[in-house]
Amino acid sequence: MTAPDQDHGVEAPREGAEDDRREDDALVAAVRAKADRMARARRDKRSVWVVLAHAGAIGWQFILPFVGFTLIGHGISQIVDS
């Protein structure tokens, strides 16, 4: 004999099950969107010119001040030493 609230192996929906499904759907959508972005990034490779432009920008931002301050320091030490 089975208890009156049992339905022979069929689980009754628990409270909050719909909220769990919505959270799962949102998670699945986020994962799919990220996978799409990753696939697009693999497909759309950057050209050599774009990479060179980025390298040039980094060069202007770091190398130019380094060389400039080195020259200024050399000039100051020439003035002080004489």
N, CA, C and O atoms as a Maestro MAE file, in Angstrom:
{
 s_m_m2io_version
 :::
 2.0.0
}

f_m_ct {
 s_m_title
 :::
 protein
 m_atom[328] {
  # First column is atom index #
  i_m_mmod_type
  r_m_x_coord
  r_m_y_coord
  r_m_z_coord
  i_m_residue_number
  s_m_chain_name
  s_m_pdb_residue_name
  s_m_pdb_atom_name
  i_m_atomic_number
  :::
  1 25 0.837 -1.174 0.000 1 A "MET " " N  " 7
  2 3 0.000 0.000 0.000 1 A "MET " " CA " 6
  3 2 0.883 1.238 0.000 1 A "MET " " C  " 6
  4 15 1.867 1.303 0.737 1 A "MET " " O  " 8
  5 25 0.536 2.217 -0.821 2 A "THR " " N  " 7
  6 3 1.332 3.438 -0.912 2 A "THR " " CA " 6
  7 2 0.646 4.564 -0.173 2 A "THR " " C  " 6
  8 15 -0.562 4.553 0.068 2 A "THR " " O  " 8
  9 25 1.459 5.527 0.172 3 A "ALA " " N  " 7
  10 3 0.921 6.700 0.865 3 A "ALA " " CA " 6
  11 2 0.085 7.522 -0.110 3 A "ALA " " C  " 6
  12 15 0.344 7.500 -1.313 3 A "ALA " " O  " 8
  13 25 -0.913 8.244 0.390 4 A "PRO " " N  " 7
  14 3 -1.799 8.977 -0.508 4 A "PRO " " CA " 6
  15 2 -1.101 10.096 -1.275 4 A "PRO " " C  " 6
  16 15 -1.568 10.486 -2.345 4 A "PRO " " O  " 8
  17 25 0.022 10.628 -0.747 5 A "ASP " " N  " 7
  18 3 0.661 11.751 -1.437 5 A "ASP " " CA " 6
  19 2 1.701 11.275 -2.461 5 A "ASP " " C  " 6
  20 15 2.294 12.099 -3.158 5 A "ASP " " O  " 8
  21 25 1.927 9.977 -2.561 6 A "GLN " " N  " 7
  22 3 2.881 9.475 -3.545 6 A "GLN " " CA " 6
  23 2 2.149 9.217 -4.852 6 A "GLN " " C  " 6
  24 15 0.981 8.830 -4.862 6 A "GLN " " O  " 8
  25 25 2.871 9.442 -5.972 7 A "ASP " " N  " 7
  26 3 2.239 9.273 -7.275 7 A "ASP " " CA " 6
  27 2 3.014 8.278 -8.114 7 A "ASP " " C  " 6
  28 15 3.232 8.496 -9.306 7 A "ASP " " O  " 8
  29 25 3.429 7.187 -7.494 8 A "HIS " " N  " 7
  30 3 4.101 6.076 -8.160 8 A "HIS " " CA " 6
  31 2 5.282 6.527 -9.010 8 A "HIS " " C  " 6
  32 15 5.300 6.293 -10.218 8 A "HIS " " O  " 8
  33 25 6.252 7.161 -8.398 9 A "GLY " " N  " 7
  34 3 7.484 7.519 -9.076 9 A "GLY " " CA " 6
  35 2 7.462 8.863 -9.775 9 A "GLY " " C  " 6
  36 15 8.509 9.330 -10.222 9 A "GLY " " O  " 8
  37 25 6.324 9.493 -9.883 10 A "VAL " " N  " 7
  38 3 6.257 10.806 -10.511 10 A "VAL " " CA " 6
  39 2 6.464 11.848 -9.426 10 A "VAL " " C  " 6
  40 15 5.736 11.906 -8.435 10 A "VAL " " O  " 8
  41 25 7.485 12.671 -9.649 11 A "GLU " " N  " 7
  42 3 7.821 13.673 -8.633 11 A "GLU " " CA " 6
  43 2 6.886 14.865 -8.747 11 A "GLU " " C  " 6
  44 15 6.631 15.366 -9.842 11 A "GLU " " O  " 8
  45 25 6.390 15.304 -7.635 12 A "ALA " " N  " 7
  46 3 5.570 16.510 -7.631 12 A "ALA " " CA " 6
  47 2 6.486 17.709 -7.817 12 A "ALA " " C  " 6
  48 15 7.604 17.726 -7.301 12 A "ALA " " O  " 8
  49 25 6.022 18.704 -8.548 13 A "PRO " " N  " 7
  50 3 6.865 19.889 -8.733 13 A "PRO " " CA " 6
  51 2 7.137 20.548 -7.393 13 A "PRO " " C  " 6
  52 15 6.232 20.769 -6.588 13 A "PRO " " O  " 8
  53 25 8.384 20.851 -7.183 14 A "ARG " " N  " 7
  54 3 8.739 21.472 -5.905 14 A "ARG " " CA " 6
  55 2 8.658 22.983 -6.046 14 A "ARG " " C  " 6
  56 15 8.658 23.526 -7.151 14 A "ARG " " O  " 8
  57 25 8.590 23.638 -4.915 15 A "GLU " " N  " 7
  58 3 8.498 25.092 -4.942 15 A "GLU " " CA " 6
  59 2 9.793 25.669 -5.474 15 A "GLU " " C  " 6
  60 15 10.879 25.204 -5.127 15 A "GLU " " O  " 8
  61 25 9.678 26.679 -6.315 16 A "GLY " " N  " 7
  62 3 10.861 27.330 -6.869 16 A "GLY " " CA " 6
  63 2 11.438 26.636 -8.084 16 A "GLY " " C  " 6
  64 15 12.476 27.059 -8.593 16 A "GLY " " O  " 8
  65 25 10.792 25.573 -8.568 17 A "ALA " " N  " 7
  66 3 11.313 24.844 -9.729 17 A "ALA " " CA " 6
  67 2 11.310 25.728 -10.965 17 A "ALA " " C  " 6
  68 15 12.227 25.653 -11.783 17 A "ALA " " O  " 8
  69 25 10.295 26.559 -11.108 18 A "GLU " " N  " 7
  70 3 10.230 27.454 -12.268 18 A "GLU " " CA " 6
  71 2 11.345 28.491 -12.200 18 A "GLU " " C  " 6
  72 15 11.920 28.850 -13.227 18 A "GLU " " O  " 8
  73 25 11.655 28.978 -10.991 19 A "ASP " " N  " 7
  74 3 12.759 29.929 -10.839 19 A "ASP " " CA " 6
  75 2 14.089 29.286 -11.216 19 A "ASP " " C  " 6
  76 15 14.942 29.927 -11.829 19 A "ASP " " O  " 8
  77 25 14.264 28.010 -10.844 20 A "ASP " " N  " 7
  78 3 15.492 27.290 -11.202 20 A "ASP " " CA " 6
  79 2 15.620 27.163 -12.714 20 A "ASP " " C  " 6
  80 15 16.709 27.312 -13.268 20 A "ASP " " O  " 8
  81 25 14.501 26.885 -13.376 21 A "ARG " " N  " 7
  82 3 14.530 26.755 -14.838 21 A "ARG " " CA " 6
  83 2 14.887 28.082 -15.487 21 A "ARG " " C  " 6
  84 15 15.639 28.113 -16.462 21 A "ARG " " O  " 8
  85 25 14.354 29.186 -14.954 22 A "ARG " " N  " 7
  86 3 14.682 30.499 -15.510 22 A "ARG " " CA " 6
  87 2 16.158 30.818 -15.328 22 A "ARG " " C  " 6
  88 15 16.799 31.365 -16.226 22 A "ARG " " O  " 8
  89 25 16.697 30.472 -14.155 23 A "GLU " " N  " 7
  90 3 18.119 30.692 -13.909 23 A "GLU " " CA " 6
  91 2 18.957 29.831 -14.847 23 A "GLU " " C  " 6
  92 15 19.968 30.289 -15.380 23 A "GLU " " O  " 8
  93 25 18.530 28.567 -15.050 24 A "ASP " " N  " 7
  94 3 19.244 27.682 -15.967 24 A "ASP " " CA " 6
  95 2 19.190 28.216 -17.396 24 A "ASP " " C  " 6
  96 15 20.187 28.180 -18.117 24 A "ASP " " O  " 8
  97 25 18.017 28.713 -17.800 25 A "ASP " " N  " 7
  98 3 17.883 29.272 -19.146 25 A "ASP " " CA " 6
  99 2 18.794 30.482 -19.318 25 A "ASP " " C  " 6
  100 15 19.420 30.643 -20.366 25 A "ASP " " O  " 8
  101 25 18.872 31.329 -18.301 26 A "ALA " " N  " 7
  102 3 19.744 32.508 -18.374 26 A "ALA " " CA " 6
  103 2 21.205 32.083 -18.448 26 A "ALA " " C  " 6
  104 15 21.987 32.680 -19.187 26 A "ALA " " O  " 8
  105 25 21.575 31.063 -17.693 27 A "LEU " " N  " 7
  106 3 22.940 30.566 -17.714 27 A "LEU " " CA " 6
  107 2 23.279 29.968 -19.074 27 A "LEU " " C  " 6
  108 15 24.356 30.218 -19.616 27 A "LEU " " O  " 8
  109 25 22.368 29.184 -19.622 28 A "VAL " " N  " 7
  110 3 22.587 28.581 -20.940 28 A "VAL " " CA " 6
  111 2 22.724 29.679 -21.996 28 A "VAL " " C  " 6
  112 15 23.578 29.586 -22.878 28 A "VAL " " O  " 8
  113 25 21.899 30.705 -21.913 29 A "ALA " " N  " 7
  114 3 21.977 31.801 -22.881 29 A "ALA " " CA " 6
  115 2 23.309 32.536 -22.759 29 A "ALA " " C  " 6
  116 15 23.900 32.911 -23.772 29 A "ALA " " O  " 8
  117 25 23.785 32.744 -21.545 30 A "ALA " " N  " 7
  118 3 25.064 33.424 -21.352 30 A "ALA " " CA " 6
  119 2 26.219 32.592 -21.898 30 A "ALA " " C  " 6
  120 15 27.136 33.129 -22.520 30 A "ALA " " O  " 8
  121 25 26.174 31.300 -21.670 31 A "VAL " " N  " 7
  122 3 27.235 30.418 -22.177 31 A "VAL " " CA " 6
  123 2 27.216 30.390 -23.699 31 A "VAL " " C  " 6
  124 15 28.269 30.423 -24.336 31 A "VAL " " O  " 8
  125 25 26.022 30.329 -24.284 32 A "ARG " " N  " 7
  126 3 25.928 30.334 -25.748 32 A "ARG " " CA " 6
  127 2 26.450 31.644 -26.329 32 A "ARG " " C  " 6
  128 15 27.143 31.641 -27.346 32 A "ARG " " O  " 8
  129 25 26.120 32.764 -25.684 33 A "ALA " " N  " 7
  130 3 26.593 34.059 -26.174 33 A "ALA " " CA " 6
  131 2 28.121 34.134 -26.118 33 A "ALA " " C  " 6
  132 15 28.759 34.634 -27.044 33 A "ALA " " O  " 8
  133 25 28.697 33.636 -25.032 34 A "LYS " " N  " 7
  134 3 30.157 33.645 -24.926 34 A "LYS " " CA " 6
  135 2 30.783 32.729 -25.962 34 A "LYS " " C  " 6
  136 15 31.807 33.078 -26.550 34 A "LYS " " O  " 8
  137 25 30.196 31.573 -26.199 35 A "ALA " " N  " 7
  138 3 30.709 30.654 -27.216 35 A "ALA " " CA " 6
  139 2 30.635 31.291 -28.602 35 A "ALA " " C  " 6
  140 15 31.548 31.125 -29.410 35 A "ALA " " O  " 8
  141 25 29.555 32.015 -28.878 36 A "ASP " " N  " 7
  142 3 29.429 32.714 -30.158 36 A "ASP " " CA " 6
  143 2 30.514 33.774 -30.314 36 A "ASP " " C  " 6
  144 15 31.105 33.903 -31.386 36 A "ASP " " O  " 8
  145 25 30.780 34.540 -29.247 37 A "ARG " " N  " 7
  146 3 31.836 35.561 -29.300 37 A "ARG " " CA " 6
  147 2 33.196 34.926 -29.542 37 A "ARG " " C  " 6
  148 15 33.994 35.436 -30.328 37 A "ARG " " O  " 8
  149 25 33.463 33.804 -28.862 38 A "MET " " N  " 7
  150 3 34.746 33.124 -29.038 38 A "MET " " CA " 6
  151 2 34.894 32.590 -30.462 38 A "MET " " C  " 6
  152 15 35.967 32.694 -31.056 38 A "MET " " O  " 8
  153 25 33.822 32.020 -31.011 39 A "ALA " " N  " 7
  154 3 33.869 31.503 -32.386 39 A "ALA " " CA " 6
  155 2 34.086 32.643 -33.374 39 A "ALA " " C  " 6
  156 15 34.847 32.498 -34.331 39 A "ALA " " O  " 8
  157 25 33.425 33.771 -33.151 40 A "ARG " " N  " 7
  158 3 33.593 34.931 -34.035 40 A "ARG " " CA " 6
  159 2 35.018 35.465 -33.964 40 A "ARG " " C  " 6
  160 15 35.583 35.866 -34.981 40 A "ARG " " O  " 8
  161 25 35.598 35.473 -32.776 41 A "ALA " " N  " 7
  162 3 36.970 35.944 -32.619 41 A "ALA " " CA " 6
  163 2 37.953 35.024 -33.335 41 A "ALA " " C  " 6
  164 15 38.932 35.498 -33.912 41 A "ALA " " O  " 8
  165 25 37.709 33.726 -33.305 42 A "ARG " " N  " 7
  166 3 38.582 32.791 -34.025 42 A "ARG " " CA " 6
  167 2 38.449 32.970 -35.530 42 A "ARG " " C  " 6
  168 15 39.427 32.865 -36.270 42 A "ARG " " O  " 8
  169 25 37.240 33.239 -35.968 43 A "ARG " " N  " 7
  170 3 36.974 33.402 -37.396 43 A "ARG " " CA " 6
  171 2 37.539 34.713 -37.929 43 A "ARG " " C  " 6
  172 15 38.147 34.736 -38.999 43 A "ARG " " O  " 8
  173 25 37.344 35.804 -37.192 44 A "ASP " " N  " 7
  174 3 37.740 37.137 -37.648 44 A "ASP " " CA " 6
  175 2 39.114 37.479 -37.089 44 A "ASP " " C  " 6
  176 15 39.227 38.208 -36.104 44 A "ASP " " O  " 8
  177 25 40.146 36.955 -37.714 45 A "LYS " " N  " 7
  178 3 41.511 37.230 -37.261 45 A "LYS " " CA " 6
  179 2 41.868 38.682 -37.579 45 A "LYS " " C  " 6
  180 15 41.404 39.250 -38.567 45 A "LYS " " O  " 8
  181 25 42.698 39.266 -36.722 46 A "ARG " " N  " 7
  182 3 43.160 40.632 -36.967 46 A "ARG " " CA " 6
  183 2 44.197 40.626 -38.081 46 A "ARG " " C  " 6
  184 15 44.962 39.674 -38.235 46 A "ARG " " O  " 8
  185 25 44.206 41.695 -38.843 47 A "SER " " N  " 7
  186 3 45.196 41.786 -39.907 47 A "SER " " CA " 6
  187 2 46.545 42.195 -39.319 47 A "SER " " C  " 6
  188 15 46.631 42.644 -38.176 47 A "SER " " O  " 8
  189 25 47.575 42.033 -40.109 48 A "VAL " " N  " 7
  190 3 48.926 42.387 -39.679 48 A "VAL " " CA " 6
  191 2 49.002 43.881 -39.378 48 A "VAL " " C  " 6
  192 15 49.703 44.301 -38.458 48 A "VAL " " O  " 8
  193 25 48.280 44.674 -40.155 49 A "TRP " " N  " 7
  194 3 48.339 46.135 -39.987 49 A "TRP " " CA " 6
  195 2 47.733 46.564 -38.651 49 A "TRP " " C  " 6
  196 15 48.224 47.500 -38.019 49 A "TRP " " O  " 8
  197 25 46.694 45.901 -38.229 50 A "VAL " " N  " 7
  198 3 46.089 46.227 -36.938 50 A "VAL " " CA " 6
  199 2 47.053 45.895 -35.806 50 A "VAL " " C  " 6
  200 15 47.190 46.662 -34.852 50 A "VAL " " O  " 8
  201 25 47.714 44.759 -35.915 51 A "VAL " " N  " 7
  202 3 48.683 44.363 -34.892 51 A "VAL " " CA " 6
  203 2 49.847 45.355 -34.861 51 A "VAL " " C  " 6
  204 15 50.292 45.748 -33.782 51 A "VAL " " O  " 8
  205 25 50.341 45.763 -36.025 52 A "LEU " " N  " 7
  206 3 51.430 46.742 -36.083 52 A "LEU " " CA " 6
  207 2 50.995 48.097 -35.519 52 A "LEU " " C  " 6
  208 15 51.782 48.777 -34.861 52 A "LEU " " O  " 8
  209 25 49.759 48.484 -35.773 53 A "ALA " " N  " 7
  210 3 49.261 49.756 -35.230 53 A "ALA " " CA " 6
  211 2 49.236 49.712 -33.707 53 A "ALA " " C  " 6
  212 15 49.609 50.686 -33.054 53 A "ALA " " O  " 8
  213 25 48.797 48.581 -33.132 54 A "HIS " " N  " 7
  214 3 48.793 48.456 -31.676 54 A "HIS " " CA " 6
  215 2 50.216 48.475 -31.123 54 A "HIS " " C  " 6
  216 15 50.477 49.102 -30.097 54 A "HIS " " O  " 8
  217 25 51.127 47.795 -31.794 55 A "ALA " " N  " 7
  218 3 52.520 47.786 -31.347 55 A "ALA " " CA " 6
  219 2 53.097 49.195 -31.421 55 A "ALA " " C  " 6
  220 15 53.845 49.606 -30.534 55 A "ALA " " O  " 8
  221 25 52.757 49.933 -32.467 56 A "GLY " " N  " 7
  222 3 53.231 51.311 -32.597 56 A "GLY " " CA " 6
  223 2 52.694 52.200 -31.491 56 A "GLY " " C  " 6
  224 15 53.421 53.037 -30.956 56 A "GLY " " O  " 8
  225 25 51.429 52.026 -31.147 57 A "ALA " " N  " 7
  226 3 50.842 52.823 -30.070 57 A "ALA " " CA " 6
  227 2 51.532 52.536 -28.744 57 A "ALA " " C  " 6
  228 15 51.796 53.449 -27.962 57 A "ALA " " O  " 8
  229 25 51.821 51.265 -28.495 58 A "ILE " " N  " 7
  230 3 52.532 50.901 -27.266 58 A "ILE " " CA " 6
  231 2 53.931 51.494 -27.286 58 A "ILE " " C  " 6
  232 15 54.421 51.972 -26.263 58 A "ILE " " O  " 8
  233 25 54.571 51.466 -28.441 59 A "GLY " " N  " 7
  234 3 55.905 52.058 -28.567 59 A "GLY " " CA " 6
  235 2 55.911 53.537 -28.241 59 A "GLY " " C  " 6
  236 15 56.774 54.006 -27.499 59 A "GLY " " O  " 8
  237 25 54.965 54.273 -28.782 60 A "TRP " " N  " 7
  238 3 54.894 55.707 -28.504 60 A "TRP " " CA " 6
  239 2 54.614 55.978 -27.030 60 A "TRP " " C  " 6
  240 15 55.113 56.962 -26.485 60 A "TRP " " O  " 8
  241 25 53.851 55.150 -26.393 61 A "GLN " " N  " 7
  242 3 53.483 55.387 -24.998 61 A "GLN " " CA " 6
  243 2 54.585 55.036 -24.019 61 A "GLN " " C  " 6
  244 15 54.672 55.652 -22.957 61 A "GLN " " O  " 8
  245 25 55.428 54.069 -24.337 62 A "PHE " " N  " 7
  246 3 56.425 53.609 -23.370 62 A "PHE " " CA " 6
  247 2 57.861 53.916 -23.789 62 A "PHE " " C  " 6
  248 15 58.653 54.379 -22.970 62 A "PHE " " O  " 8
  249 25 58.201 53.670 -25.030 63 A "ILE " " N  " 7
  250 3 59.579 53.836 -25.464 63 A "ILE " " CA " 6
  251 2 59.944 55.309 -25.586 63 A "ILE " " C  " 6
  252 15 61.026 55.708 -25.154 63 A "ILE " " O  " 8
  253 25 59.078 56.119 -26.159 64 A "LEU " " N  " 7
  254 3 59.384 57.543 -26.327 64 A "LEU " " CA " 6
  255 2 59.644 58.235 -24.990 64 A "LEU " " C  " 6
  256 15 60.649 58.938 -24.879 64 A "LEU " " O  " 8
  257 25 58.802 58.080 -23.968 65 A "PRO " " N  " 7
  258 3 59.131 58.706 -22.676 65 A "PRO " " CA " 6
  259 2 60.425 58.154 -22.077 65 A "PRO " " C  " 6
  260 15 61.187 58.908 -21.472 65 A "PRO " " O  " 8
  261 25 60.684 56.868 -22.231 66 A "PHE " " N  " 7
  262 3 61.913 56.280 -21.697 66 A "PHE " " CA " 6
  263 2 63.134 56.932 -22.340 66 A "PHE " " C  " 6
  264 15 64.062 57.345 -21.645 66 A "PHE " " O  " 8
  265 25 63.129 57.021 -23.659 67 A "VAL " " N  " 7
  266 3 64.259 57.635 -24.369 67 A "VAL " " CA " 6
  267 2 64.341 59.122 -24.044 67 A "VAL " " C  " 6
  268 15 65.433 59.657 -23.854 67 A "VAL " " O  " 8
  269 25 63.198 59.788 -23.981 68 A "GLY " " N  " 7
  270 3 63.189 61.228 -23.671 68 A "GLY " " CA " 6
  271 2 63.769 61.521 -22.296 68 A "GLY " " C  " 6
  272 15 64.613 62.407 -22.160 68 A "GLY " " O  " 8
  273 25 63.333 60.796 -21.279 69 A "PHE " " N  " 7
  274 3 63.851 61.034 -19.929 69 A "PHE " " CA " 6
  275 2 65.319 60.626 -19.811 69 A "PHE " " C  " 6
  276 15 66.065 61.210 -19.025 69 A "PHE " " O  " 8
  277 25 65.731 59.627 -20.589 70 A "THR " " N  " 7
  278 3 67.152 59.260 -20.594 70 A "THR " " CA " 6
  279 2 67.985 60.400 -21.148 70 A "THR " " C  " 6
  280 15 69.034 60.728 -20.594 70 A "THR " " O  " 8
  281 25 67.533 61.005 -22.226 71 A "LEU " " N  " 7
  282 3 68.256 62.141 -22.800 71 A "LEU " " CA " 6
  283 2 68.257 63.343 -21.862 71 A "LEU " " C  " 6
  284 15 69.271 64.031 -21.741 71 A "LEU " " O  " 8
  285 25 67.146 63.599 -21.205 72 A "ILE " " N  " 7
  286 3 67.079 64.702 -20.235 72 A "ILE " " CA " 6
  287 2 68.054 64.434 -19.092 72 A "ILE " " C  " 6
  288 15 68.781 65.338 -18.679 72 A "ILE " " O  " 8
  289 25 68.079 63.217 -18.580 73 A "GLY " " N  " 7
  290 3 69.015 62.861 -17.506 73 A "GLY " " CA " 6
  291 2 70.457 63.009 -17.939 73 A "GLY " " C  " 6
  292 15 71.293 63.491 -17.174 73 A "GLY " " O  " 8
  293 25 70.756 62.597 -19.161 74 A "HIS " " N  " 7
  294 3 72.117 62.746 -19.687 74 A "HIS " " CA " 6
  295 2 72.492 64.227 -19.785 74 A "HIS " " C  " 6
  296 15 73.606 64.625 -19.444 74 A "HIS " " O  " 8
  297 25 71.538 65.030 -20.259 75 A "GLY " " N  " 7
  298 3 71.789 66.472 -20.370 75 A "GLY " " CA " 6
  299 2 72.028 67.099 -18.998 75 A "GLY " " C  " 6
  300 15 72.929 67.923 -18.843 75 A "GLY " " O  " 8
  301 25 71.235 66.718 -18.013 76 A "ILE " " N  " 7
  302 3 71.405 67.254 -16.658 76 A "ILE " " CA " 6
  303 2 72.755 66.839 -16.097 76 A "ILE " " C  " 6
  304 15 73.428 67.654 -15.468 76 A "ILE " " O  " 8
  305 25 73.166 65.604 -16.306 77 A "SER " " N  " 7
  306 3 74.443 65.168 -15.765 77 A "SER " " CA " 6
  307 2 75.604 65.847 -16.492 77 A "SER " " C  " 6
  308 15 76.657 66.044 -15.884 77 A "SER " " O  " 8
  309 25 75.457 66.211 -17.763 78 A "GLN " " N  " 7
  310 3 76.486 66.960 -18.463 78 A "GLN " " CA " 6
  311 2 76.630 68.365 -17.881 78 A "GLN " " C  " 6
  312 15 77.743 68.877 -17.762 78 A "GLN " " O  " 8
  313 25 75.503 68.989 -17.517 79 A "ILE " " N  " 7
  314 3 75.542 70.327 -16.937 79 A "ILE " " CA " 6
  315 2 76.141 70.279 -15.534 79 A "ILE " " C  " 6
  316 15 76.979 71.119 -15.207 79 A "ILE " " O  " 8
  317 25 75.754 69.356 -14.721 80 A "VAL " " N  " 7
  318 3 76.225 69.262 -13.340 80 A "VAL " " CA " 6
  319 2 77.707 68.891 -13.285 80 A "VAL " " C  " 6
  320 15 78.434 69.416 -12.441 80 A "VAL " " O  " 8
  321 25 78.169 68.003 -14.158 81 A "ASP " " N  " 7
  322 3 79.546 67.558 -14.128 81 A "ASP " " CA " 6
  323 2 80.522 68.625 -14.632 81 A "ASP " " C  " 6
  324 15 81.709 68.548 -14.313 81 A "ASP " " O  " 8
  325 25 80.075 69.609 -15.398 82 A "SER " " N  " 7
  326 3 81.013 70.585 -15.939 82 A "SER " " CA " 6
  327 2 81.213 71.744 -15.028 82 A "SER " " C  " 6
  328 15 81.978 72.654 -15.346 82 A "SER " " O  " 8
  :::
 }
 m_bond[327] {
  # First column is bond index #
  i_m_from
  i_m_to
  i_m_order
  :::
  1 1 2 1
  2 2 3 1
  3 3 4 2
  4 3 5 1
  5 5 6 1
  6 6 7 1
  7 7 8 2
  8 7 9 1
  9 9 10 1
  10 10 11 1
  11 11 12 2
  12 11 13 1
  13 13 14 1
  14 14 15 1
  15 15 16 2
  16 15 17 1
  17 17 18 1
  18 18 19 1
  19 19 20 2
  20 19 21 1
  21 21 22 1
  22 22 23 1
  23 23 24 2
  24 23 25 1
  25 25 26 1
  26 26 27 1
  27 27 28 2
  28 27 29 1
  29 29 30 1
  30 30 31 1
  31 31 32 2
  32 31 33 1
  33 33 34 1
  34 34 35 1
  35 35 36 2
  36 35 37 1
  37 37 38 1
  38 38 39 1
  39 39 40 2
  40 39 41 1
  41 41 42 1
  42 42 43 1
  43 43 44 2
  44 43 45 1
  45 45 46 1
  46 46 47 1
  47 47 48 2
  48 47 49 1
  49 49 50 1
  50 50 51 1
  51 51 52 2
  52 51 53 1
  53 53 54 1
  54 54 55 1
  55 55 56 2
  56 55 57 1
  57 57 58 1
  58 58 59 1
  59 59 60 2
  60 59 61 1
  61 61 62 1
  62 62 63 1
  63 63 64 2
  64 63 65 1
  65 65 66 1
  66 66 67 1
  67 67 68 2
  68 67 69 1
  69 69 70 1
  70 70 71 1
  71 71 72 2
  72 71 73 1
  73 73 74 1
  74 74 75 1
  75 75 76 2
  76 75 77 1
  77 77 78 1
  78 78 79 1
  79 79 80 2
  80 79 81 1
  81 81 82 1
  82 82 83 1
  83 83 84 2
  84 83 85 1
  85 85 86 1
  86 86 87 1
  87 87 88 2
  88 87 89 1
  89 89 90 1
  90 90 91 1
  91 91 92 2
  92 91 93 1
  93 93 94 1
  94 94 95 1
  95 95 96 2
  96 95 97 1
  97 97 98 1
  98 98 99 1
  99 99 100 2
  100 99 101 1
  101 101 102 1
  102 102 103 1
  103 103 104 2
  104 103 105 1
  105 105 106 1
  106 106 107 1
  107 107 108 2
  108 107 109 1
  109 109 110 1
  110 110 111 1
  111 111 112 2
  112 111 113 1
  113 113 114 1
  114 114 115 1
  115 115 116 2
  116 115 117 1
  117 117 118 1
  118 118 119 1
  119 119 120 2
  120 119 121 1
  121 121 122 1
  122 122 123 1
  123 123 124 2
  124 123 125 1
  125 125 126 1
  126 126 127 1
  127 127 128 2
  128 127 129 1
  129 129 130 1
  130 130 131 1
  131 131 132 2
  132 131 133 1
  133 133 134 1
  134 134 135 1
  135 135 136 2
  136 135 137 1
  137 137 138 1
  138 138 139 1
  139 139 140 2
  140 139 141 1
  141 141 142 1
  142 142 143 1
  143 143 144 2
  144 143 145 1
  145 145 146 1
  146 146 147 1
  147 147 148 2
  148 147 149 1
  149 149 150 1
  150 150 151 1
  151 151 152 2
  152 151 153 1
  153 153 154 1
  154 154 155 1
  155 155 156 2
  156 155 157 1
  157 157 158 1
  158 158 159 1
  159 159 160 2
  160 159 161 1
  161 161 162 1
  162 162 163 1
  163 163 164 2
  164 163 165 1
  165 165 166 1
  166 166 167 1
  167 167 168 2
  168 167 169 1
  169 169 170 1
  170 170 171 1
  171 171 172 2
  172 171 173 1
  173 173 174 1
  174 174 175 1
  175 175 176 2
  176 175 177 1
  177 177 178 1
  178 178 179 1
  179 179 180 2
  180 179 181 1
  181 181 182 1
  182 182 183 1
  183 183 184 2
  184 183 185 1
  185 185 186 1
  186 186 187 1
  187 187 188 2
  188 187 189 1
  189 189 190 1
  190 190 191 1
  191 191 192 2
  192 191 193 1
  193 193 194 1
  194 194 195 1
  195 195 196 2
  196 195 197 1
  197 197 198 1
  198 198 199 1
  199 199 200 2
  200 199 201 1
  201 201 202 1
  202 202 203 1
  203 203 204 2
  204 203 205 1
  205 205 206 1
  206 206 207 1
  207 207 208 2
  208 207 209 1
  209 209 210 1
  210 210 211 1
  211 211 212 2
  212 211 213 1
  213 213 214 1
  214 214 215 1
  215 215 216 2
  216 215 217 1
  217 217 218 1
  218 218 219 1
  219 219 220 2
  220 219 221 1
  221 221 222 1
  222 222 223 1
  223 223 224 2
  224 223 225 1
  225 225 226 1
  226 226 227 1
  227 227 228 2
  228 227 229 1
  229 229 230 1
  230 230 231 1
  231 231 232 2
  232 231 233 1
  233 233 234 1
  234 234 235 1
  235 235 236 2
  236 235 237 1
  237 237 238 1
  238 238 239 1
  239 239 240 2
  240 239 241 1
  241 241 242 1
  242 242 243 1
  243 243 244 2
  244 243 245 1
  245 245 246 1
  246 246 247 1
  247 247 248 2
  248 247 249 1
  249 249 250 1
  250 250 251 1
  251 251 252 2
  252 251 253 1
  253 253 254 1
  254 254 255 1
  255 255 256 2
  256 255 257 1
  257 257 258 1
  258 258 259 1
  259 259 260 2
  260 259 261 1
  261 261 262 1
  262 262 263 1
  263 263 264 2
  264 263 265 1
  265 265 266 1
  266 266 267 1
  267 267 268 2
  268 267 269 1
  269 269 270 1
  270 270 271 1
  271 271 272 2
  272 271 273 1
  273 273 274 1
  274 274 275 1
  275 275 276 2
  276 275 277 1
  277 277 278 1
  278 278 279 1
  279 279 280 2
  280 279 281 1
  281 281 282 1
  282 282 283 1
  283 283 284 2
  284 283 285 1
  285 285 286 1
  286 286 287 1
  287 287 288 2
  288 287 289 1
  289 289 290 1
  290 290 291 1
  291 291 292 2
  292 291 293 1
  293 293 294 1
  294 294 295 1
  295 295 296 2
  296 295 297 1
  297 297 298 1
  298 298 299 1
  299 299 300 2
  300 299 301 1
  301 301 302 1
  302 302 303 1
  303 303 304 2
  304 303 305 1
  305 305 306 1
  306 306 307 1
  307 307 308 2
  308 307 309 1
  309 309 310 1
  310 310 311 1
  311 311 312 2
  312 311 313 1
  313 313 314 1
  314 314 315 1
  315 315 316 2
  316 315 317 1
  317 317 318 1
  318 318 319 1
  319 319 320 2
  320 319 321 1
  321 321 322 1
  322 322 323 1
  323 323 324 2
  324 323 325 1
  325 325 326 1
  326 326 327 1
  327 327 328 2
  :::
 }
}
